[in-house]
């Protein structure tokens, strides 16, 4: 889902991303818009941790799918791992959207994306309490392998994509507010605990220069990162 540093007025020089997808059949893309992080005007649509300060060829992250409280509000939230996007204009990522619908029901939608290309959603079943595992790896020559699995439901999806002009200068494990143009409502997900978080096979806490970010809209903080300890950290919901 992508981090938009909108203050970089020079996103003019976007490198072309040529995406050739070979993977299992996927569902048509829902209306949700995954983006690069925005750090402007008191808005930030990423929460979680990133590492920089090197070249990154792999990232992993696991989590337990949180139950959403959809009584007070609608909203969309996403949990994912990926490479790039902290300071670059592309992101290679895979994860899960959790949606509170207008009927106050919950939908879980797994997806893969090579931003700025559109997300590809697939239709495997996900439920609150499931274990999710995710990984993104690259051979360094433009080929990426992106895998999402739900051992609780017994499925695994692996996608192979190619891209040019990628930076490979960051790795992230993120909670993202997803929508179009503005930071949308952040549904109450309680807390999500990320585990087995690594970059280049090393514990995230020691894999590079660590940065943290919290969801924020119009100066209101929506989530709070907990401390990163080795390969794990929590993110807690604060505000819709």
TIDRENLO-214041 format. One record per residue: z, x, y of N, C-alpha, C, O in turn. Coordinates in steps of 0.001 Angstrom, whole numbers, padded with zeros to 6 digits, always signed. Layout:
BEGIN
ZXYZXYZXYZXY ...
END
This chain:
BEGIN
+000000+000855-001133+000000+000000+000000+000000+000871+001154+000375+001862+000527 -000082+001163+001966-000535+002301+002686+000204+002465+003962+000590+001502+004625 +000387+003662+004281+001179+003917+005452+000258+004124+006609-000622+004983+006542 +000421+003362+007687-000424+003498+008826+000315+004148+009945+001142+003514+010600 +000035+005400+010179+000626+006007+011353-000329+005673+012475-001228+006457+012781 -000143+004491+013108-001099+004023+014091-001163+004926+015302-002136+004899+016056 -000127+005725+015490-000136+006593+016657-001165+007692+016522-001474+008349+017516 -001694+007917+015381-002748+008918+015221-004048+008305+015690-004841+007829+014878 -004268+008311+016950-005465+007693+017455-006687+008269+016809-007761+007670+016866 -006556+009365+016225-007716+009959+015581-007810+009614+014127-008038+010486+013289 -007640+008372+013818-008037+007948+012470-009530+007724+012483-010100+007200+011526 -010139+008110+013535-011578+008008+013604-012255+008789+012504-013284+008371+011973 -011688+009899+012171-012350+010756+011186-011871+010450+009788-011398+011337+009077 -011992+009209+009395-011629+008826+008023-012608+009452+007058-013822+009312+007212 -012094+010126+006084-012962+010687+005051-013414+009575+004137-012625+008692+003799 -014674+009602+003727-015162+008547+002847-014462+008590+001506-014311+009652+000903 -014030+007410+001040-013415+007300-000281-014419+006613-001182-014718+005430-001021 -014926+007362-002116-015857+006788-003072-015069+006402-004296-014562+007268-005008 -014957+005118-004551-014128+004682-005669-014992+004119-006770-015675+003111-006591 -014956+004770-007896-015644+004258-009063-014584+003910-010081-013925+004794-010628 -014417+002618-010340-013315+002161-011178-013785+001896-012584-014748+001160-012801 -013098+002502-013547-013336+002135-014924-012005+001785-015530-011142+002649-015687 -011824+000496-015882-010537+000032-016352-010704-001321-017005-011802-001879-017001 -009617-001867-017576-009678-003205-018130-010016-004231-017069-009845-003982-015876 -010496-005382-017504-010884-006442-016585-009718-006798-015688-008577-006871-016143 -010003-007023-014401-008952-007302-013435-009206-008637-012777-010330-009139-012760 -008142-009207-012233-008251-010480-011543-008794-010265-010147-008726-009164-009600 -009342-011347-009570-009820-011282-008197-008649-010972-007284-007520-011388-007543 -008924-010236-006211-007886-009784-005308-007264-010955-004553-008000-011712-003922 -005921-011142-004589-005292-012163-003767-005409-011831-002293-006023-010832-001919 -004826-012661-001468-004984-012550-000024-004158-011422+000561-004310-011102+001740 -003291-010812-000225-002348-009838+000312-003035-008545+000719-003992-008103+000084 -002534-007956+001778-003134-006756+002350-002140-005613+002265-001122-005614+002957 -002436-004633+001415-001602-003436+001341-002129-002434+002361-003338-002244+002492 -001228-001810+003068-001658-000970+004182-000982+000381+004161-000065+000646+003382 -001473+001224+005049-000767+002474+005328+000380+002141+006291+000323+001149+007019 +001391+002959+006284+002564+002685+007113+002241+002657+008591+001433+003449+009076 +002876+001743+009303+002782+001706+010748+004103+002175+011327+005166+001658+010983 +004023+003152+012203+005222+003639+012896+004981+003452+014384+004775+004435+015095 +005001+002242+014867+004749+002011+016287+005414+000710+016704+005459-000248+015933 +005931+000679+017928+006470-000551+018481+007600-001152+017672+007743-002375+017644 +008410-000333+017011+009526-000868+016245+009111-001521+014951+009851-002343+014412 +007932-001174+014430+007439-001744+013184+007196-000649+012159+006647+000407+012475 +007605-000912+010947+007366+000021+009852+007334-000799+008575+008309-001475+008251 +006229-000749+007845+006114-001611+006669+006396-000894+005361+006087-001431+004297 +006978+000313+005402+007424+001009+004203+008930+001223+004242+009511+001483+005296 +009553+001107+003067+010917+001560+002847+010921+002435+001606+010134+002201+000689 +011783+003433+001555+011832+004312+000393+011760+005771+000789+012175+006151+001884 +011224+006593-000118+011208+008043+000085+009816+008614-000151+009031+008094-000942 +009537+009703+000564+008311+010476+000385+008670+011955+000358+009678+012373+000928 +007829+012745-000314+007962+014200-000251+006651+014786+000252+005569+014318-000102 +006765+015813+001080+005615+016512+001641+005868+018009+001502+006831+018438+000867 +004964+018805+002121+005175+020246+002140+004537+020983+000990+004990+022066+000619 +003492+020415+000418+002791+021082-000676+001590+020265-001097+001196+019327-000404 +001014+020615-002220-000072+019849-002828+000503+019093-004017+001159+019675-004880 +000248+017789-004050+000870+016939-005061-000195+016348-005981-001158+015725-005535 +000011+016566-007282-000938+016093-008288-000372+014980-009155-001101+014406-009964 +000914+014661-009008+001471+013575-009814+002703+012993-009147+003411+013669-008400 +002944+011704-009439+004146+011020-008997+004488+009979-010056+003595+009358-010633 +005778+009792-010311+006232+008750-011226+007393+008000-010593+008116+008540-009756 +007560+006754-011004+008697+005964-010558+008867+004742-011436+007894+004055-011748 +010096+004469-011835+010417+003295-012641+011384+002405-011875+012105+002882-010999 +011404+001113-012199+012361+000207-011587+012529-001042-012452+011686-001348-013294 +013626-001750-012230+013853-003061-012828+013382-004108-011825+013788-004082-010663 +012529-005025-012266+011971-006038-011364+013105-006926-010844+013792-007569-011638 +013310-006971-009528+014408-007777-008995+014060-009260-008965+012895-009634-008832 +015084-010097-009090+014914-011536-008888+014915-011814-007386+015775-011311-006663 +013965-012606-006918+013887-012938-005499+014632-014240-005222+014592-015171-006026 +015309-014296-004083+015900-015532-003581+014912-016141-002599+014816-015702-001452 +014179-017147-003047+013112-017726-002230+013555-018993-001508+012720-019702-000946 +014855-019290-001513+015320-020523-000874+015151-020489+000641+014652-021457+001214 +015552-019399+001316+015520-019458+002776+014151-019216+003398+013907-019671+004516 +013250-018514+002712+012024-018107+003395+010922-017772+002408+011180-017499+001236 +009701-017796+002893+008589-017226+002148+008507-015743+002480+009239-015254+003340 +007619-015031+001800+007442-013619+002108+006863-012860+000940+006813-013362-000183 +006423-011638+001215+005777-010791+000221+006393-009398+000291+006574-008840+001373 +006710-008848-000872+007245-007493-000946+006579-006791-002119+006210-007438-003099 +006422-005486-002031+005748-004746-003092+006534-003490-003431+007167-002880-002569 +006480-003115-004712+007152-001922-005222+006093-001047-005873+005348-001519-006731 +006012+000240-005474+004914+001051-005985+005211+002540-005897+006143+002973-005219 +004387+003313-006607+004373+004772-006471+002957+005203-006148+001998+004535-006533 +002820+006327-005434+001483+006761-005067+001454+008158-004483+002488+008763-004197 +000245+008648-004315-000030+009920-003658-000717+009644-002327-001473+008681-002196 -000446+010497-001341-001060+010435-000011-000546+009240+000796+000154+008369+000279 -000918+009227+002088-000607+008126+002969+000515+008379+003950+000635+007660+004941 +001345+009390+003700+002442+009650+004637+001914+010149+005969+002391+009737+007027 +000932+011036+005919+000286+011504+007152-001226+011448+007046-001921+011889+007961 -001750+010915+005951-003200+010880+005747-003695+009441+005745-002897+008504+005769 -005009+009267+005718-005605+007941+005865-006048+007341+004544-006792+006360+004535 -005616+007901+003439-005904+007310+002133-004614+007278+001329-003696+008058+001583 -004548+006367+000349-003414+006311-000568-003944+005938-001943-004771+005036-002070 -003471+006629-002971-003826+006328-004350-002556+005797-005009-001601+006554-005182 -002518+004496-005387-001245+003877-005692-001371+002755-006716-002448+002202-006936 -000233+002438-007336-000190+001353-008319+001201+000733-008271+002193+001439-008088 +001273-000596-008438+002581-001220-008330+002565-002708-008584+001690-003231-009274 +003559-003387-008010+003814-004801-008275+004170-005517-006985+005061-005082-006256 +003473-006620-006697+003843-007505-005599+004795-008580-006106+004626-009097-007210 +005790-008913-005302+006692-010033-005572+006584-010989-004391+006822-010602-003247 +006224-012236-004672+005848-013178-003622+006730-014418-003692+006869-015022-004755 +007324-014799-002570+007959-016100-002422+006933-017043-001805+006547-016871-000649 +006493-018033-002567+005422-018918-002132+005950-019985-001175+007153-020091-000935 +005016-020773-000634+005416-021862+000257+006246-022913-000463+007011-023647+000163 +006093-022983-001786+006893-023915-002585+008225-023300-003010+008970-023894-003788 +008517-022107-002494+009765-021392-002785+009888-021031-004262+010984-020993-004821 +008742-020769-004878+008714-020222-006229+008326-018753-006149+007841-018289-005117 +008541-018017-007246+008295-016577-007269+007056-016279-008101+006882-016829-009188 +006197-015406-007586+005056-014888-008330+005148-013367-008357+005491-012740-007354 +004841-012779-009510+004778-011326-009639+003345-010937-009978+002791-011398-010976 +002743-010083-009141+001333-009733-009278+001163-008218-009341+001309-007550-008318 +000857-007653-010517+000611-006205-010605-000757-005845-010049-001678-006661-010080 -000894-004617-009537-002127-004228-008859-002309-002714-008904-001391-001959-009224 -003529-002304-008570-003872-000893-008388-004736-000806-007136-005476-001738-006824 -004643+000313-006419-005425+000420-005186-005689+001875-004825-004840+002750-005002 -006891+002102-004315-007267+003384-003717-007578+003095-002250-008741+003034-001851 -006526+002918-001453-006697+002572-000047-007542+003631+000673-007309+004823+000477 -008522+003227+001506-008691+001919+002120-009509+000897+001330-009807-000164+001878 -009883+001148+000097-010529+000116-000716-009522-000999-001009-008312-000786-000932 -010028-002187-001344-009159-003325-001611-008348-003138-002885-008734-002388-003782 -007225-003830-002948-006421-003859-004167-007174-004579-005279-007936-005513-005029 -006948-004130-006509-007405-004838-007695-006165-005383-008389-005297-004619-008812 -006083-006706-008506-004945-007336-009168-005286-007641-010615-006424-007990-010929 -004300-007510-011503-004524-007896-012889-003475-008926-013300-002503-009150-012578 -003674-009549-014458-003016-010822-014742-001892-010745-015769-001416-011783-016229 -001460-009556-016138-000382-009445-017118+000915-010099-016614+001193-010116-015415 +001686-010628-017544+002935-011319-017229+004030-010331-016831+004225-009301-017476 +004737-010671-015753+005906-009908-015301+006998-010912-014955+006713-011968-014389 +008239-010592-015290+009367-011468-014978+010515-010644-014413+010611-009440-014646 +011380-011315-013668+012581-010654-013158+013381-010078-014315+013542-010712-015357 +013881-008859-014110+014638-008173-015147+013817-007249-016015+014371-006455-016774 +012479-007341-015912+011616-006444-016684+011748-005013-016181+012021-004779-015004 +011554-004066-017080+011426-002660-016707+009971-002368-016383+009082-002705-017164 +009717-001740-015231+008373-001313-014855+008343+000209-014803+009279+000837-014308 +007264+000801-015317+007054+002243-015188+005701+002468-014531+004737+001759-014819 +005632+003453-013650+004384+003702-012927+004146+005193-012801+005085+005987-012750 +002871+005561-012752+002523+006966-012523+001134+007052-011921+000260+006235-012211 +000946+008054-011082-000368+008402-010530-000534+009902-010712+000323+010680-010293 -001631+010310-011335-001904+011737-011526-003345+012023-011149-004196+011134-011183 -003612+013268-010791-004973+013703-010508-005190+015088-011083-004263+015893-011185 -006433+015349-011457-006764+016686-011966-007114+017641-010841-007418+018808-011090 -007075+017156-009596-007359+017993-008441-008819+018056-008072-009173+018634-007045 -009688+017463-008902-011121+017500-008611-011654+016129-008212-012867+015918-008186 -010750+015191-007900-011173+013875-007439-011020+012763-008449-011337+011615-008138 -010545+013058-009647-010315+012025-010655-008831+011687-010707-007985+012576-010813 -008522+010393-010633-007144+009912-010632-006915+008993-011822-007772+008180-012170 -005755+009130-012437-005323+008228-013500-004080+007499-013015-003065+008121-012701 -004169+006170-012956-003086+005347-012415-002630+004389-013512-003434+003628-014049 -001347+004427-013841-000825+003654-014969+000384+002836-014538+001287+003335-013866 +000383+001567-014941+001535+000688-014754+001836+000043-016100+000929-000431-016784 +003104+000027-016478+003486-000541-017770+004730-001404-017620+005600-001140-016791 +004787-002443-018447+005955-003308-018546+006406-003303-020004+005979-004161-020778 +007261-002355-020396+007703-002286-021791+008416-003553-022253+008404-003875-023441 +009035-004272-021321+009722-005511-021686+008734-006540-022211+009007-007217-023203 +007580-006661-021545+006546-007606-021964+005579-006993-022972+004834-007708-023642 +005597-005648-023075+004769-004977-024065+003344-004700-023648+002446-004702-024490 +003109-004458-022345+001745-004144-021914+001714-002870-021072+002706-002481-020456 +000536-002231-021068+000255-001038-020267-001153-001152-019721-002072-001515-020455 -001336-000848-018448-002660-000807-017829-002893+000595-017277-002061+001122-016539 -004016+001191-017631-004388+002508-017122-005765+002421-016494-006715+001941-017113 -005864+002886-015272-007112+002891-014521-007503+004334-014226-006652+005178-013948 -008795+004601-014290-009329+005899-013876-010253+005671-012692-011199+004888-012774 -009975+006357-011593-010786+006213-010387-011112+007591-009842-010408+008566-010105 -012200+007652-009074-012568+008900-008412-012577+008693-006905-012876+007602-006419 -012250+009740-006179-012233+009671-004727-012521+011045-004153-012193+012066-004758 -013136+011059-002981-013385+012308-002270-012641+012282-000937-012316+011214-000419 -012381+013448-000398-011759+013541+000915-010284+013205+000942-009741+012906+002006 -009615+013247-000216-008181+012939-000235-007374+014186+000106-007822+015311-000117 -006186+013973+000645-005384+015097+001141-004478+015698+000073-004286+016914+000039 -003918+014859-000801-002942+015307-001809-001762+016038-001172-001246+017010-001725 -001341+015550+000009-000269+016248+000725+001048+015474+000778+001961+015852+001512 +001149+014389+000000+002424+013676-000075+002482+012857-001354+001458+012532-001955 +003705+012534-001755+003956+011611-002867+005042+010652-002409+005963+011048-001695 +004936+009369-002823+005873+008361-002348+006269+007413-003477+005505+007176-004413 +007478+006881-003364+007911+005717-004143+008495+004746-003121+009436+005080-002402 +007921+003524-003063+008028+002728-001842+008291+001248-002146+007844+000708-003158 +009033+000617-001231+009089-000838-001089+008303-001168+000170+008579-000617+001236 +007329-002062+000057+006447-002328+001204+006381-003806+001540+006283-004656+000656 +006437-004099+002829+006152-005443+003312+004649-005574+003456+004015-004774+004144 +004075-006579+002811+002621-006676+002758+002139-007936+003443+002749-008998+003317 +001041-007812+004169+000455-008932+004878-000612-008419+005803-001000-007254+005722 -001092-009269+006681-002172-008899+007578-001641-008683+008989-000971-009549+009551 -001943-007540+009544-001755-007215+010960-000295-007064+011368+000061-006034+011940 +000568-008045+011101+001962-007930+011494+002826-007716+010258+002390-007975+009136 +004045-007246+010464+004985-007088+009360+005453-008487+008958+006057-009177+009779 +005196-008933+007715+005522-010305+007317+007000-010453+006982+007760-009485+007025 +007398-011686+006647+008756-011898+006162+009031-011003+004963+008152-010759+004136 +010247-010527+004885+010688-009700+003759+011600-010558+002893+012744-010802+003279 +011133-011029+001725+011964-011913+000908+013202-011189+000388+013202-009971+000211 +014246-011959+000151+015516-011407-000312+015376-010959-001767+015365-011780-002685 +015268-009631-001961+015165-009085-003314+016479-008451-003770+016544-007835-004834 +017518-008607-002959+018815-008045-003334+018799-006532-003250+018936-005962-002168 +018636-005893-004374+018511-004437-004419+017600-004049-005570+017657-004641-006647 +016761-003054-005335+015946-002475-006401+016388-001027-006582+016580-000298-005609 +016544-000625-007829+016964+000744-008148+015789+001479-008769+015328+001116-009851 +015304+002507-008091+014234+003343-008632+014851+004473-009455+015837+005083-009042 +014262+004746-010623+014732+005813-011501+013545+006642-011967+012392+006246-011797 +013840+007804-012561+012792+008693-013079+011722+008964-012027+010530+008988-012331 +012162+009167-010785+011253+009424-009667+010978+010924-009609+011885+011722-009373 +009719+011296-009827+009338+012711-009835+008050+012915-009054+007278+011978-008852 +007828+014137-008622+006558+014572-008033+006233+015935-008617+007081+016827-008638 +005025+016091-009084+004619+017332-009772+005577+017685-010915+005807+018859-011203 +006129+016657-011557+007020+016876-012688+008426+017303-012328+009242+017551-013215 +008727+017396-011028+010054+017807-010576+010810+016610-010008+010206+015650-009531 +012128+016681-010065+012948+015651-009438+012543+015498-007976+012336+016490-007278 +012432+014252-007514+011958+013986-006161+012788+014725-005123+012255+015214-004127 +014081+014805-005355+014979+015404-004368+014704+016880-004134+015108+017427-003108 +014019+017537-005074+013764+018976-004952+012276+019312-005006+011910+020482-005111 +011413+018293-004935+009973+018522-005111+009257+018890-003820+008074+019231-003849 +009946+018827-002696+009314+019138-001419+010235+018745-000285+011437+018559-000475 +009653+018619+000903+010400+018153+002064+010557+016646+001964+009563+015921+001935 +011788+016169+001910+012064+014755+001661+012156+013996+002980+012831+014429+003914 +011463+012849+003045+011559+011948+004196+011957+010566+003701+011626+010177+002581 +012667+009831+004539+013083+008473+004205+012595+007523+005282+012451+007914+006440 +012339+006276+004908+011867+005278+005853+012418+003923+005440+012599+003658+004251 +012686+003059+006424+013172+001707+006157+012228+000690+006779+011640+000934+007832 +012089-000460+006113+011292-001534+006685+011905-001979+008007+013120-002129+008129 +011040-002186+008990+011519-002572+010311+010465-003438+010978+009273-003146+010890 +010899-004506+011648+009974-005366+012383+010566-005687+013749+011660-006243+013847 +009837-005333+014795+010272-005590+016173+011681-005079+016425+012486-005725+017095 +011962-003893+015868+013247-003267+016083+014360-003768+015187+015490-003293+015291 +014064-004736+014291+015071-005257+013359+014879-004582+012009+013792-004647+011435 +015913-003942+011499+015830-003268+010207+015936-004295+009090+016863-005105+009066 +014967-004258+008154+014888-005245+007079+015430-004730+005757+015881-005523+004930 +015397-003411+005538+015894-002825+004293+016705-001577+004609+016629-001029+005708 +017486-001139+003622+018273+000081+003768+018139+000925+002513+018497+000488+001420 +017619+002141+002675+017569+003080+001555+018969+003583+001240+019763+003851+002142 +019265+003708-000059+020457+004415-000474+020146+005891-000632+018995+006293-000466 +021135+006704-000948+020908+008146-001072+019999+008478-002244+020064+007847-003299 +019150+009479-002041+018304+010021-003107+019120+011057-003865+019542+012066-003301 +019334+010798-005139+020117+011699-005978+019263+012137-007155+019118+011404-008134 +018699+013330-007057+017859+013832-008141+016598+013022-008307+015633+013212-007568 +016594+012104-009286+015395+011315-009581+015607+009829-009342+014876+009013-009904 +016578+009453-008530+016812+008030-008338+017349+007686-006971+017974+008512-006305 +017095+006438-006551+017645+005920-005309+017515+004394-005306+016627+003849-005963 +018395+003700-004571+018276+002258-004398+017676+001915-003038+017754+002704-002096 +017078+000728-002950+016690+000141-001671+017271-001269-001647+017063-002049-002576 +018003-001591-000578+018678-002884-000466+018050-003735+000626+017636-003228+001668 +017986-005035+000372+017493-006006+001356+018573-006271+002398+019751-006387+002062 +018167-006368+003667+019095-006684+004745+018740-007966+005468+019616-008759+005814 +017435-008169+005698+017015-009224+006628+015589-009637+006303+014770-008808+005905 +015292-010931+006476+013928-011425+006249+013007-011030+007389+011822-011361+007367 
END
